[in-house]
Amino acid sequence: MSNVLFTRVFAFFVSMICLFFPHLTAKKLQTSTVLPAATADLAGEDRIHFLKTGSSDAILLESAGHFAMVDAGEDSDNPRGFPGLELKGYEEEVLAYLKAHAADATGRVHLDFVLGTHSHSDHIGGFDTVILDPDVTVDRAYLKAYDSSKIHQSEIDEWDNQEVYDQMVNALNARGVPIVSRPDSEPFLLGNFTVTLFNTEDPYSEATVGENDNSLGVLVEKNGTRIFLAGDMDNNSGDEARLAPGIGRVDLLKVGHHSYSGSSSYTFIKTLAPKDFVVTNNGASSDANTVARLVQICRHRNVYFTGNENGVLAVVGDGGEIAYYGQICP
């Protein structure tokens, strides 16, 4: 049997298991809390904080006294009054977490950068609150320009993509923070971390897409340890298949799009072959088929849900090890 045929047959086999028997691999993971609680003596380590913000992303990077934020959680705003957007916001919780864990002796927070993966409120909704706070300063922001002409009409009509993008941009402009609206893939440093951005250029197409197609991915590396934050990257137009070879194998994957369908394709997970997974969601709300697929492809790996663990802290050691802790959010 050729390698291509074997891969297709195995992928079909995994998909059937996920479809008909998701409980065999997912149920235990969705209902258990397994991580030890984070303690104060971990302060100052190189670490990544995955906050508990429902099914939204708010991630704090910390290394050698430097801090940065990738996404800032869902917000409470509903500019057009849509019933479907009456969501719990986490902006105040995110800001309080920053002040508790990233402030200096005077109570001020300095962020080397903030990065919005894409213009959905469950990723950048909380940023205007963070940026406008007088105790927070930001050196620069990575935020791709939002172009509604390339987005499905249903999102334009029913979601607040434009509004949440404008709110973040207006907040950045009000505080004089330069915006990198056309980021590139050149690596840069944050303390001991090397950061590389993916999906910085969108392949030209006349077809409209969901804003998730524009999501940036963030690779964080330290001494050979590799962590990929997938934002809401999906494979609906082939982005995961296109980007996976350039990302390569990783130790930890922040699972794309909160584990929902359309992301975490077989090829993507098989190529990255993560040792561990963090899902920014609670187990009960996660997609059981997706979780089953993660476990089937990468056996004997751990899947940590921010909702179940009350936030997840990944401490990156100098020797390549990652230690995980829970109970980081009030």
N, C-alpha and C positions, 0 to 999 in steps of 0.2 A: 504494500500500500504506500503510495507517495505521501510525502510530508504534508502537502496541501490537502489531499483527501483525508488523511488522518485528522488534521486540524479541524476540518469541516465536520467530520463524523463526531469527533469529541465534543465540539461546540454544540452540535445538535443534541448529543446525549446529556450534556450539562443543562441545556435549556429545558429538556423534558423533565429532568429531576426538579429543576427550579419551579416548573409550571405545576407539576402534579404532587410534589412532595416537599414544598418549601419549609414545612414545619420540622423536617428531619434535621435541618442545619440551622434554622433561624430562631426557633422558639426559645431555646435556652439563652441565646445571646440577647434577645430582646427583653428578657425579664430579670436578668441578674446584674448586680452591681459587684464588681470584682476588684476594683482598684483601691489601694490604700489612700488615705487622706493626705493631701499635701500639707507640709509643715513649714513653719517660718524659716527654718534653717536652709531651705532651698533657695532663698532670695539671693540674687547675684549670679545664679547659674545661667548658662545658655539654655533658654527654654522657649517653648511655644505654648501659649495659653489659648485653649479652645473654649470660649465662654458658652454658658448655657443660655441660649436666646431662642428657645423654641426651635422651629424648623427654619432658622436663619443663621447666617455666618457672622461671627465677630471674633477675630483672631488677633492676639497681641504677640508680636515677636519681641524677644528680649535677648540681648547678647552684649556682654562686657559693658554694661551700663547704657547701652543704646536701646531705644524702643521704636517700634513702628506698628502700625495697624493695617491689617488686611481685612477690609469690610468692617461694618459697625452695627450689624443687626437690624432687625425690623424696627420701624418707627410707628408712632401713634397717629400720624397725619393721614388724612383722607381728603385731599384737595377737592375732588369732584363728588364726594359724598356717596360713593358706590357701596352698597351693602356688603359686597364681597371683599371690600378693603377695610372693613371695620375690624382691624387686627390688633392684638396686644402689641404694644411697642416696648422696646427694651433700651431706648436711648439713655434713660436715666440710670439704669443698671450698668450699662456699658461705661458711662462716664464715671460712675462711682467706683467701678472696678479699676479703671485707669488711675484714679486718684489714690486708691488704696495700694496699688502694686507698681506704679510707674512714676510716682511723684518723688521729687527730691526733698531735702530737709525743710524747704520753705513751702512745701505743698504744691509746687508747680510741676507740670508734666511737659516734658519736651519729647516730641516725636520726630525722628529723622525724616520719616515720610508716612503718609497715609496712602492706601491703594484701594480703589473701588474696582472690584473685578468686572462689574457690569452694572447697567442702570436698571436694576430691580430693587424695590424698596426693602426686600429681605436681606439685601447685601449693603446698600449704601444709605438706607433710610436714616440711621442714627448719626451719620457723619456731620450733618449741619449742627447738631447739638454739641458734639465733641469739639468741632472746629471753632465754634463761636464762644465757647467757654473761656472766660478771661484768664483762667489758670492753665490753659493748654496752649502751647505754641507748636507749630508744624513747619518744618523746613521746606517740604515740597509735597506735591500730590501727583499720583499716577491715576489718570482717569481718561479712558478713551472717549472721544467725542461721540455723543449719541446722535444717530442719524435716523429719524423716524421713517424716512423714505425707503429704508431697507428692512423695515420691521413689518411683520404680519399685521394686517388691519385690525384683527381682533384684539391684539395687545394695545394698539393705539387707542381703540375705542373703550376698552374695559379696564386697563391698568394705568398706573400713574408713573410710567417710565419717564416721560418728559419732565413732569413736575419734580420728581425726586432727584433727577439729574440737575435740574435748574437750582434746586435748593442747595445741593452740595457745591455747585459752581459759585453761586452767589455768596455762600459762606466763605469759601476759599478766597474769593475776590475781596470780600469785606475785611478779611484778616491779612490780605497781601501775600497769600501763599501762591507761589508759582505752580502752574498746572502743566504736567507733561501729558499732553493730549494725544501724542503719537509716540508712545513708548517703543523702545527697541529691545532687542534680546541680548544686549551687552551686559555681562555680569557686573554687579557692584557689591560693595561691602556694607554690612550692618554689624559692627563689632566683629565677632569671630565668624559670623555667617557670611556666606557668599550667596547673593540673591540673583536669580535669572528669571526673566519673564517669558512666558510662552503665549502664543496666539496674539502676538502684537500686530500682525498684519492679517487682514481678512482676505481670503481669496476672492477675486472679483466674480460676481455672479449677478445676473439680472433678477434672480429669484429673491423674494423676501424671506426673512428668517425670523425666528424668535430671538429675543435679546440674549438668551443663554448662549447662542452661537458666538456672540462677541466676547464671552467671558475670558478674562485673562487667567492663566495658570501661573503659579509662583513656585519655583524650585528653590529650596533652602538647603545649603550644604555646609558641612563642617567636618574637616578631617576625614573625608570619605563617606560620612553619613549623609544620606540624601532623603529629603522630605518634600513631597509634592502636594501643594494645596490646589486642588482642581477647580475651585470656584464652582460655577454651574456648567462647566464644559460638558458638552454632550456629543453624540455621534450622529445626530439627525441629518447633518449634511457632511459627515465624514471627518469632523475635526479631530476626534480621538484617534482614529486610524492614521490621520495625517501627522499628528504631533507625537504619538507614542514613541516612534524610533528615536526622535531627538531628545525626549525626556529620559528614556532608558530606565534601568532598574532602580528602584527606590526602597528605602527601609520603611517609610511610613507614607501612607496616602490618606489625605483628607478627601474622602469620597465625594465625587462630583454630585451636585444638585441634591444634596441631602438624602442620597440613595434612590431617588425617584427614577422611574423608567425613562429611557432615552439616554442615560449616562451609564458609565461603567460597563462598556461593551466587553465582550469576551476578549477581543484582540487587545484592547487597552489594558485590561487587568493582567492578561497573560504576559504582555510585553514589560509592564512595570514591575510585576511580580513582587508586590509589597510584602514585607514581613508582618506589618500591622496596619490596621485601618482605624480612622476616626470618622464617625458619621455625625454631622451637626444636625441631630434630630433625636427624638426618643425612639426606642425600639418599636413601640406599638404603632407609631406613625410611619415608620420606614417601610420601604417596599420589600416584602418578604422574598420575592423572586430575586431581586438584586442582591440582597444579603446572602441568600443561598448561593448565588453565583460566585460571590467573592470567596466564600468559604470552600466551595467545590474546586475552584481553580487554584487557590493558594491554601492548601490544607495546613492544619495545625497553626493557623494564624489567629490573632486576636482582633476582634471588632469592638471598639469602644464607642458608645453612644453618649453624646454630651448631655442629653436629657436624663438618661439613666444614672450617669455618674456625677450629675450636678457640676458639669464642666470637666474638662480633661487637661492635665498639664503634662507636656512631654519635655523631659529634661535631657538634653543632648550632652553626653559625656565626651571627653577628649579621646577615648579609645574606640569610639564608634557605637557605643551602647546608647540606647534610649530607655530611660526609666519613666514609667507612667504613674500618674497620681490622679485622684478624683477629689470631689468635694471642695472645689476651688471657689465656687460662687456662694454668696450668702443664702 
